[in-house]
Amino acid sequence: MEPNEMSDKEQKNQTDKIDMPGWEQIQAELGSAKSIDDFFGREGIFARLLSKTLEQMLEGELSEHLGYEK
């Protein structure tokens, strides 16, 4: 196995750590939107989802770089 390759077990463990919102939560968020700002505003639905996604990606990159969880 190459140094940068992960085993199937390691990939599964990383996948298990991702905290994705469920469809019910997404539908509830979208259903509660009353204006365009609720979607695209500074504290809108997409900003929160993007923020969570980027944070998880950066944490994963940091863990990979350090070789252990922060």
DSSP file (Angstrom, degrees, kcal/mol; ACC not computed):
  #  RESIDUE AA STRUCTURE BP1 BP2  ACC     N-H-->O    O-->H-N    N-H-->O    O-->H-N    TCO  KAPPA ALPHA  PHI   PSI    X-CA   Y-CA   Z-CA
    1    1 A M              0   0    0      0, 0.0     6,-0.0     0, 0.0     5,-0.0   0.000 360.0 360.0 360.0 137.5    0.0    0.0    0.0
    2    2 A E    >   -     0   0    0      1,-0.1     3,-1.2     4,-0.1     0, 0.0  -0.322 360.0-111.7 -68.3 155.1    1.3    3.5   -0.9
    3    3 A P  T 3  S+     0   0    0      0, 0.0    -1,-0.1     0, 0.0     0, 0.0   0.830 116.7  45.6 -59.6 -34.1    2.1    5.9    2.1
    4    4 A N  T 3  S+     0   0    0      2,-0.1     2,-0.3     0, 0.0    -2,-0.0   0.519  92.9  99.5 -89.3  -5.0   -0.8    8.2    1.2
    5    5 A E    <   -     0   0    0     -3,-1.2     2,-0.3     1,-0.0     0, 0.0  -0.604  63.0-144.9 -84.4 142.9   -3.4    5.4    0.7
    6    6 A M        -     0   0    0     -2,-0.3    -4,-0.1     1,-0.1    -2,-0.1  -0.809  17.2-117.4-104.0 147.2   -5.8    4.6    3.4
    7    7 A S     >  -     0   0    0     -2,-0.3     4,-2.3     1,-0.1     5,-0.2  -0.316  32.8-104.6 -72.4 165.4   -7.1    1.1    4.1
    8    8 A D  H  > S+     0   0    0      1,-0.2     4,-2.3     2,-0.2     5,-0.2   0.882 123.0  53.4 -58.1 -39.3  -10.8    0.4    3.8
    9    9 A K  H  > S+     0   0    0      2,-0.2     4,-2.3     1,-0.2    -1,-0.2   0.910 108.7  48.4 -63.9 -42.9  -11.2    0.4    7.5
   10   10 A E  H  > S+     0   0    0      2,-0.2     4,-2.1     1,-0.2    -2,-0.2   0.897 111.6  50.0 -64.6 -40.6   -9.5    3.9    7.8
   11   11 A Q  H  X S+     0   0    0     -4,-2.3     4,-2.2     2,-0.2    -2,-0.2   0.909 110.6  49.7 -64.1 -41.8  -11.8    5.2    5.1
   12   12 A K  H  X S+     0   0    0     -4,-2.3     4,-2.2     1,-0.2    -2,-0.2   0.906 109.4  51.7 -64.0 -41.9  -14.9    3.8    6.8
   13   13 A N  H  X S+     0   0    0     -4,-2.3     4,-0.8     1,-0.2    -1,-0.2   0.892 110.8  47.8 -62.9 -39.6  -13.8    5.4   10.1
   14   14 A Q  H >< S+     0   0    0     -4,-2.1     3,-0.7     1,-0.2     4,-0.5   0.898 111.2  50.9 -67.6 -39.4  -13.4    8.8    8.5
   15   15 A T  H >< S+     0   0    0     -4,-2.2     3,-1.1     1,-0.2    -2,-0.2   0.875 105.1  57.2 -64.5 -37.4  -16.8    8.5    6.7
   16   16 A D  H 3< S+     0   0    0     -4,-2.2    -1,-0.2     1,-0.2    -2,-0.2   0.746 100.2  59.5 -65.0 -23.3  -18.4    7.6   10.1
   17   17 A K  T << S+     0   0    0     -4,-0.8     2,-0.3    -3,-0.7    -1,-0.2   0.623  77.9 105.4 -83.3 -13.5  -17.2   10.9   11.6
   18   18 A I    <   -     0   0    0     -3,-1.1     2,-1.0    -4,-0.5    35,-0.0  -0.539  61.5-150.5 -73.8 126.7  -19.0   13.1    9.1
   19   19 A D        +     0   0    0     -2,-0.3    -1,-0.1    33,-0.1    37,-0.1  -0.744  23.4 175.6-101.8  86.8  -22.0   14.8   10.7
   20   20 A M        -     0   0    0     -2,-1.0     2,-0.1     1,-0.1    -2,-0.0  -0.718  32.1-114.3 -92.7 140.3  -24.4   15.3    7.9
   21   21 A P        -     0   0    0      0, 0.0     2,-0.1     0, 0.0    -1,-0.1  -0.425  34.2-115.9 -69.6 148.4  -27.9   16.7    8.5
   22   22 A G     >  -     0   0    0      1,-0.1     4,-2.2    -2,-0.1     5,-0.2  -0.326  24.1-106.4 -79.2 166.0  -30.8   14.4    7.8
   23   23 A W  H  > S+     0   0    0      1,-0.2     4,-2.9     2,-0.2     5,-0.2   0.867 120.2  56.0 -60.7 -36.6  -33.4   15.0    5.1
   24   24 A E  H  > S+     0   0    0      1,-0.2     4,-2.3     2,-0.2    -1,-0.2   0.911 108.1  47.4 -62.8 -41.9  -36.0   15.9    7.7
   25   25 A Q  H  > S+     0   0    0      2,-0.2     4,-2.3     1,-0.2    -1,-0.2   0.910 113.2  48.1 -65.9 -42.1  -33.7   18.6    9.1
   26   26 A I  H  X S+     0   0    0     -4,-2.2     4,-2.8     2,-0.2     5,-0.2   0.925 112.2  49.0 -64.2 -44.6  -33.0   20.0    5.7
   27   27 A Q  H  X S+     0   0    0     -4,-2.9     4,-2.6     1,-0.2    -2,-0.2   0.897 110.8  50.6 -62.5 -40.2  -36.7   20.0    4.8
   28   28 A A  H  X S+     0   0    0     -4,-2.3     4,-1.3    -5,-0.2    -1,-0.2   0.916 111.6  48.1 -63.5 -42.9  -37.6   21.7    8.0
   29   29 A E  H  X S+     0   0    0     -4,-2.3     4,-0.5     2,-0.2     3,-0.4   0.936 114.6  45.0 -62.2 -47.2  -35.0   24.4    7.4
   30   30 A L  H >< S+     0   0    0     -4,-2.8     3,-0.9     1,-0.2    -2,-0.2   0.878 111.6  53.4 -66.1 -36.9  -36.2   24.9    3.8
   31   31 A G  H 3< S+     0   0    0     -4,-2.6    -1,-0.2     1,-0.2    -2,-0.2   0.757 104.8  55.1 -68.8 -24.5  -39.8   25.0    4.9
   32   32 A S  H 3< S+     0   0    0     -4,-1.3    -1,-0.2    -3,-0.4    -2,-0.2   0.565  80.5 114.0 -85.8  -8.5  -39.1   27.7    7.5
   33   33 A A    <<  +     0   0    0     -3,-0.9     3,-0.1    -4,-0.5    -3,-0.0  -0.439  34.6 172.8 -68.1 131.6  -37.6   30.1    5.0
   34   34 A K        +     0   0    0     -2,-0.2     2,-0.3     1,-0.2    -1,-0.2   0.585  62.8  17.3-112.4 -18.9  -39.7   33.2    4.5
   35   35 A S  S >> S-     0   0    0      1,-0.1     3,-0.7     0, 0.0     4,-0.6  -0.897  83.3 -96.7-146.3 174.0  -37.4   35.3    2.3
   36   36 A I  H >> S+     0   0    0     -2,-0.3     4,-2.9     1,-0.2     3,-0.8   0.821 120.6  61.6 -64.9 -31.1  -34.4   35.1    0.0
   37   37 A D  H 3> S+     0   0    0      1,-0.2     4,-2.0     2,-0.2    -1,-0.2   0.811  93.9  62.8 -66.1 -28.6  -32.2   36.2    2.9
   38   38 A D  H <4 S+     0   0    0     -3,-0.7     7,-2.5     2,-0.2    -1,-0.2   0.785 114.5  34.2 -65.3 -25.6  -33.3   33.0    4.8
   39   39 A F  H << S+     0   0    0     -3,-0.8     7,-1.9    -4,-0.6     8,-0.5   0.904 137.7  14.6 -88.8 -53.8  -31.6   31.1    2.0
   40   40 A F  H  < S+     0   0    0     -4,-2.9    -3,-0.2     6,-0.1    -2,-0.2   0.389  95.0 113.4-111.5   1.0  -28.6   33.2    1.0
   41   41 A G  S >< S-     0   0    0     -4,-2.0     3,-1.8    -5,-0.3     6,-0.3  -0.044  85.8 -89.2 -68.9 176.1  -28.2   35.7    3.8
   42   42 A R  T 3  S+     0   0    0      1,-0.3    -1,-0.1     5,-0.1    -4,-0.1   0.842 131.7  28.3 -57.0 -37.4  -25.2   35.9    6.2
   43   43 A E  T 3  S+     0   0    0     -6,-0.2    -1,-0.3     4,-0.1    -2,-0.1   0.020 100.3 131.7-110.4  24.2  -27.0   33.5    8.6
   44   44 A G  S <> S-     0   0    0     -3,-1.8     4,-2.1     1,-0.1    -5,-0.3  -0.083  73.3 -96.1 -75.4 175.0  -29.0   31.7    5.9
   45   45 A I  H  > S+     0   0    0     -7,-2.5     4,-2.3     1,-0.2     5,-0.2   0.915 122.5  46.1 -58.1 -49.0  -29.5   28.0    5.4
   46   46 A F  H  > S+     0   0    0     -7,-1.9     4,-2.7     1,-0.2     5,-0.2   0.860 109.9  54.3 -68.4 -35.1  -26.8   27.7    2.7
   47   47 A A  H  > S+     0   0    0     -8,-0.5     4,-2.4    -6,-0.3    -1,-0.2   0.915 110.7  46.2 -63.6 -42.2  -24.3   29.7    4.8
   48   48 A R  H  X S+     0   0    0     -4,-2.1     4,-2.4     2,-0.2    -2,-0.2   0.926 114.3  47.1 -66.9 -44.1  -24.8   27.4    7.7
   49   49 A L  H  X S+     0   0    0     -4,-2.3     4,-2.3     2,-0.2    -2,-0.2   0.920 114.5  46.9 -63.0 -43.2  -24.5   24.2    5.6
   50   50 A L  H  X S+     0   0    0     -4,-2.7     4,-2.9     2,-0.2     5,-0.2   0.907 111.1  52.5 -64.5 -42.0  -21.4   25.5    3.8
   51   51 A S  H  X S+     0   0    0     -4,-2.4     4,-2.3    -5,-0.2    -2,-0.2   0.928 111.2  45.7 -60.2 -47.3  -19.8   26.6    7.1
   52   52 A K  H  X S+     0   0    0     -4,-2.4     4,-2.2     2,-0.2    -1,-0.2   0.909 113.9  49.9 -62.2 -42.6  -20.4   23.1    8.7
   53   53 A T  H  X S+     0   0    0     -4,-2.3     4,-2.2     1,-0.2    -2,-0.2   0.934 112.4  45.7 -63.6 -47.5  -19.1   21.4    5.5
   54   54 A L  H  X S+     0   0    0     -4,-2.9     4,-2.6     1,-0.2     5,-0.2   0.895 111.4  53.0 -63.7 -39.9  -15.9   23.5    5.3
   55   55 A E  H  X S+     0   0    0     -4,-2.3     4,-2.3    -5,-0.2    -1,-0.2   0.920 110.9  46.2 -61.9 -44.0  -15.2   23.1    9.1
   56   56 A Q  H  X S+     0   0    0     -4,-2.2     4,-2.1     2,-0.2    -1,-0.2   0.884 112.4  51.0 -66.8 -38.2  -15.4   19.3    8.8
   57   57 A M  H  X S+     0   0    0     -4,-2.2     4,-2.3     2,-0.2    -2,-0.2   0.925 111.7  46.7 -64.3 -44.2  -13.2   19.3    5.7
   58   58 A L  H  X S+     0   0    0     -4,-2.6     4,-2.5     2,-0.2    -2,-0.2   0.882 110.9  51.9 -67.3 -37.9  -10.6   21.4    7.4
   59   59 A E  H  X S+     0   0    0     -4,-2.3     4,-2.5    -5,-0.2    -1,-0.2   0.902 110.5  49.4 -63.1 -40.5  -10.7   19.3   10.6
   60   60 A G  H  X S+     0   0    0     -4,-2.1     4,-2.4     2,-0.2    -2,-0.2   0.911 111.2  48.8 -63.6 -43.1  -10.2   16.2    8.4
   61   61 A E  H  X S+     0   0    0     -4,-2.3     4,-2.5     2,-0.2    -2,-0.2   0.910 112.2  48.8 -63.3 -42.3   -7.2   17.8    6.6
   62   62 A L  H  X S+     0   0    0     -4,-2.5     4,-2.9     2,-0.2     5,-0.3   0.921 111.7  48.8 -64.5 -44.1   -5.7   18.8    9.9
   63   63 A S  H  X>S+     0   0    0     -4,-2.5     4,-2.4     1,-0.2     5,-0.6   0.908 112.7  48.4 -61.5 -41.8   -6.1   15.3   11.3
   64   64 A E  H  <5S+     0   0    0     -4,-2.4    -2,-0.2     2,-0.2    -1,-0.2   0.911 113.6  46.9 -64.3 -42.7   -4.6   13.8    8.2
   65   65 A H  H  <5S+     0   0    0     -4,-2.5    -2,-0.2     1,-0.2    -1,-0.2   0.913 118.2  40.4 -67.2 -43.2   -1.7   16.2    8.3
   66   66 A L  H  <5S-     0   0    0     -4,-2.9    -2,-0.2     2,-0.2    -1,-0.2   0.795 103.7-128.9 -76.3 -28.8   -0.9   15.7   12.0
   67   67 A G  T  <5S+     0   0    0     -4,-2.4     2,-0.3    -5,-0.3    -3,-0.2   0.488  80.6  59.5  91.2   3.6   -1.6   12.0   11.9
   68   68 A Y  S   <S-     0   0    0     -5,-0.6    -2,-0.2    -6,-0.3    -1,-0.2  -0.977  93.5 -84.3-154.9 163.2   -4.0   12.1   14.8
   69   69 A E              0   0    0     -2,-0.3    -9,-0.1     1,-0.1   -10,-0.0  -0.447 360.0 360.0 -71.1 142.4   -7.3   13.7   15.8
   70   70 A K              0   0    0    -11,-0.2    -1,-0.1    -2,-0.1   -11,-0.0   0.452 360.0 360.0 -74.6 360.0   -7.1   17.2   17.3
